[in-house]
């Protein structure tokens, strides 16, 4: 099996969008996945996020989606928003190739760190990250606010 790891292009977005839907289903949260392909296309064109894809025989089978952000304590950092390998292609080293490409990309942008989240029940992902020198913090809680058109801030 020949795997090509490359920077995503606009034409890859439908496949990336489908992989994110696959992740939402895996996380039992498909109903929360409301971002449209049009949103992806607009935000990608505006350089809001970037992605690296894994391609096998012309088919996108995995991806990492990330963006630059800033740590007030450390400086420039890369945030890994989503990391997905199609279920049929897991266990073949594609995830490691994508993860390594993400780390190389963060280093090439002179980031001081990379950061992401993992669900506490996702043991395969936790083990993968631990094997790849990630520090898994358990003392920080996530906070978020959703903005809707009916409520003013």
N, C-alpha and C positions, 0 to 999 in steps of 0.2 A: 504494500500500500504506500503510495507516494502522497505525502502531505505538503501542501504549499501554505506557508504562513506569510501573509501580506497585509498591507494597509488597506482598509476598506475604502470602497468608492461609493458614490451615490447609487449605482446599480445594485449594490449589495444590500441596501437598506431593507427591501422586502424580506430577505432571508434573515437579516439581523432581527427585524421585527418579529418574525415567526419564531426565532430561537428564544426571544424574550417571552413570548406567549408560552412556549414550552416550559420555560423556567417558572412562570407564574402558575402553570398547572401543577408542576412538580411541588411547588410551595403551597399548593392548595389555596391559591389566591387569585385565580383567573379573573374573577369578577372585579378585582382591584386594578387590573391591567386595562387602563382606559386611554393610554397614549396611542394616537393614530399614526398610521404610516405617513400621512401628510405632515404631522408634527415632527416626526423623525426627519423627514426630508428637509423641512424648513430649518430645524435646529442644526442639522448636519451642515447645511449650506451656510449657516451663520457661524459655523465653527464652535458651537456650544459643546460638542463632544466629538471624540474620535473613536475609531474602532480598528481592531486588528482581527482578521478572519483566518480560519483554517479551511482550506479547500482540498477536497479529495475527488478526483475524477470530475472536476468542474462543478462540484456541489459544495456549497458552504455548509460545513458540519459543526462549526464552533466559532465562538467569537469572545473577545473582551471588549467592553465599552467603557471608556474612561474620559476624564477631563482634568485639566489643571485647576488647582485650587491653592490655598495658602494656609500654612500653619503659623500662627503668631509666635509659637515657641521655636519652630525649626526652620521656617522659610517655605520655599516653593515645594509643593507636593502634588502627587498624582493621585486622584481618587478613582478607584476601580468600582464602577457602578454595577456592572453585571459581567458575569463570566459563565458561559454556557457551552457545553459540548452536547450535541445531539445524543440521545440515549443509546442509539445503535452503535455509536462510535466511541463510547466511553471505555476506558481500560486499555486503550491502544497508544497512550502517550501523547495524544493530541492536546490534552489539558496542560501538560507540562510544557509543551512547545509554545502554547499561547501565553501561559504564565511567564515563561522566560522572555518572550517577545515584549510583553507588557513591562517587565522589570527593566529590560534594555531600553525601551522607549522612555521610561521615567528617568533613568540615569542619563540618557542622551539629552534630556531637557534640563539637566542639572538639578533635578529634584532632590531634596534632602530625605524624603521618605515617600512611601506609597501606603495608602490606607484603604480599607474596605470593611464590609460587614459580612458576617456569616451567621446563619440561623443556628441557635443553640442545639437544635435536634438534627442538624445536617452533619452527621458523623463522617461520611465520606469526605466532605469538603473540609471539615475541621482537621481530619487526619492528613489530607493533602497539604493544607497550609502549614501544619506543624512540621511535616517532613521537608518543607521548603523554607524553613527558617523564619516563618511568620511568628510574630508575637500576638497571641490571642488574649486580648484584654477582657476581663469579665467584670470590671468595676465601673464601667461607663454605661449610662443608660441613654438610649436614643430619644430624641425629642423632635417633633415636627409639627408644622401647621399647614393645613390645606387651605388654599384660597379659593373662594367661590365668588361668583358675581353678585350674590344677594347680600353679602356681608361686607361692610366697609371697615377699613382699618385706619 
